[in-house]
Amino acid sequence: MKRGWNLAKVGKAVHAMRNASDEDKKTWANHYLVELLGQSRGLPTKIGQMMTMNDNDVDLREKLNDSVPSMPYEEVLDQISKAYGAPREYCFQVPGENW
């Protein structure tokens, strides 16, 4: 339900950005939209990251990237093993592990 609420707020922010009457309001709405996308996780976060790729506002891009929690290292290794259908030792050499 929380995710649905965030997506509804994203829709409202897009509407505000499109209907902004001046550049200051449009900038505010754009920042608010990117912040909401960062809070939404998954695909909405990726959309927010793409929106800030060519943006000159480094603070906005950093704020969005900082809002996404890092995946624990062991979980990353497990995901790679599942994706390749092989033990992680066969996918690549893990630091500190011998073959």
Buried (B, 14 or more C-beta within 10 A) or exposed (E): EEEEEBBEBBEBBBEBBEEBEEEEEBBBBBBBBBBBBBBBBEEBBEBBBEBBEEBEEEEBBEBBEEBBEEEEEEEEBEEBBEEEEEEBEEBEEEEEEEE
